[in-house]
């Protein structure tokens, strides 16, 4: 093992490292290494872990990595790597973790990734990848984390992702994805974080998503979703953050939202929600931020909101609310925005 991570080494990675053929771990992350990744590293056929993330490496991913047949972890995230993800990686059948986020990679998300069936972690976020999410990812049934956010992906979310039942984190935010949210995502019973923010998704929020009952962070903000808030949202009782802002959701805020007792963040702003603010929101005593601005809510502000003593931000602006501001809100021991 050669472990030099978390230092201030700079300059290129020496080609001569390729002569250390007995190495099983090469850990050079969190330095200031620059230049191309030397192809000679492909001669380290005993490597099981190669970690070069958070450097200043450029050029492309060497095709010589095809020789690293024992590799279980390849971490190249947060460099300046460009070009396509080389198909030569398709033969690394032992790979369990592949992290390529935060580079300048282009082309498509390769369909051959579906052949790397040992993968538990796959992150390609924050690159310049285009085209659809390949349906073949459904074969990655051991995945716990899939990160494809911050690219230029288009097309629909594949329903086959519902087969990846080990997923705990699914990040598809800030792309150009269209179509409806697949109801099959409700099969992801271990999912803790789902981020679909900043796409062009349409249709309603599938009631079946409530089957993913372990969700803690749920973000569907800034899409084109329509229809009512489903009553089944009340079943997601482990939620700490719910973001549905900047959609076209309509109808009332259901009373069942008061069942989400772990919520610290709730944003329903910039929709077309109507009717009264449910008094049940006063039960969400863990709330720190509540944003219901820019809807069509009517009636008085419920006095029950005065029970939200942990609030640091409350916005009810640009609705059709009326009546007096409850005295109990004015006495909250926080500085709230107007």
Order of alpha helices (4+ residues) and beta strands (2+ residues): beta-beta-beta-beta-beta-beta-beta-beta-beta-beta-beta-beta-beta-beta-beta-beta-beta-beta-beta-beta-beta-beta-beta-beta-beta-beta-beta-alpha
